[in-house]
């Protein structure tokens, strides 16, 4: 038997709720098995069961066996005692988690946290363990490893933290690495680097990888074999080529269809009817933390000299990585944050200097939808109050018509009328985001600024929400400023795209022109990093050095020039 | 880091100034000290003489300036009753108070942190419930009730422990327990909550996934994080202990400390002593807070290194 890990008839329950039912799969040595599914599919519960960490999360393994056969003898992990598990964890089986921001201990240095593993499993002295940690950081290509061991997690970027997690997991050269969505919280360019790194190290160490993800693109990049899970049950188990070429289960097909693919086309441009939004030369500045005795604090420009236009009935997709200033831009446009300079015109009216009353008027015509549908709905209001609130604020609805308006709004976003007496917690993430959109639509705005509206949602749900937005645009002629880090999602909804990098727009133009003929180096890199849901066309970039800035930081004062009709690029690209 | 220290010190000085000013005006509004010192049977002339003698005839603003001026010579004026420098009277009271306070803090940490951690780990078993039941009971019991109960049982009935003064180590037992009882209860509860927050953090899962023994996971990874929050509460609570707790407890046990002095000088309307005793307690509270503030910054690298 050449299978490193054999999971047989596994059942995992949280209380009376069965999270994993009768799941069997094998992980061959040195290979990568991807466990794919949406939230609630039981994929993380399975991963945690293999390390028997599931008990700590309140779950129990109610049946089945997990056999590990790594040359040091065969063990049934479900039958191990605590001592045996501690010898196994971090040594023969390791795990990397989704959130590099919270998975490292904030009050211990990187060196402290890494050397623990060596001291525990390799009986090293503290000094030896620190040296080994330094080498381990080198091996995951972290620059300046000697300095990093002295640092605390908050001093490192997300990508570097995930490298630290990987170095820590691979410290004892385990036979199996469980990677639970290791690249999901990262920017797409960083994700590409992490996936490349994992693949390299897998070959180097000769380990098997159990890769847990919801992203079919990532599966195609990295997996040899795929197990598709839904509601805790296996729906398909196939080689990656077979799965992508001819998915058998209906759910696999559905999942693949919902995965946004680059190059699947953008909506047609609406007839030109003038601009709803014109932003020119806008800069938004933040004060750094104030200092008491050292004069005024330093400032940082989150948005630098940005100009953009958005036509009536059009969607402009704004893409960029985290920290590039896209959310600040969105908020500045609605003056939720005050820009330091520049002008904003909505529907031809200058709104840059509006006072409090004027701003209320502005928001009657421009609404916002936020990323987190859980945090952006008041849990104490019933739906009919929630979705009509903007209309009530602007006196567009009387209290007796409120319920009728609410019913109309929820119907328009594809929900049943009878939900209007429920509360936010009774809805799923996708339904909540529909409610957020319904709320924005209640004042019949001309512009909706949507800040990562589908990033927190499963792919199939995200697809439904973007479809809804396209439908609303057709019907109501509303314009969207659609912000996302996911360029494939942006392509689906936008007629035009603007690429943002380090606070500036580096390239903007018609969606297809940008995607098929990217001019700026950052745009090219962004496009090259997107995982393609096609195992035959695996991307191979070999990002070796994460320290080097991936694209030149834009110089101040350079302007955009027109590279193709309507397609503008920063001068420094040429 | 230094910026943090300087800011903390500045806040301290401002706070003390505000307190001193409030105390000054509060005592002047609380009645005439001459009446208390000499009683009713004196002639009007003698009364005016004494008022002049103590400087109480001047306008309140002159008195205030004189009061601030008295800080400069380091004696803080003379006691109305004892005619000794206030600084001497207070100085001999500082050490007994400090001893009691420190033993109270020591007992609190020694008891509440282990029990708080245990209550978090065994939250679903009878151990956790038992600890929390005691903690709730302790929290509900006012310190003077606890003190009087102990006096009744251990001093009067059983005759095991001495009642008055601070002569031997045996004298410390009842005041220390009475002083720290409520704080132990509060801090046990708080340690438990802080640990519960920490136990569900992602980095705890990471620590277990590394194969670390449970002891290391809880103490090194868990408690070190929880201690940051515990420290912040400890500062506030200990300040309350120093101010309110010691006044009550020192009076009950005739402990020759600042709290006892505060009560007697208030009863006797000895303004200069009262003002300086309040200032001393305020100083203790503010210093404890500042120390905790700085320790807090030191414990959390995210503050120490000026990061996010």
Interface residues (C-beta under 8 A of the other chain):
Chain A: X51 X53 X56 X57 X82 X85 X86 X87 X88 X89 X90 X91 X94 X95 X97 X99 X102 X103 X104 X105 X106 X107 X108 X116 X117 X120 X121 X152 X154 X155 X165 X168 X169 X289 X291 X292 X293 X294
Chain B: X3 X6 X7 X10 X201 X202 X203 X205 X206 X207 X208 X209 X210 X211 X212 X213 X214 X216 X220 X221 X224 X225 X228 X299 X300 X301 X302 X305 X306 X307 X308
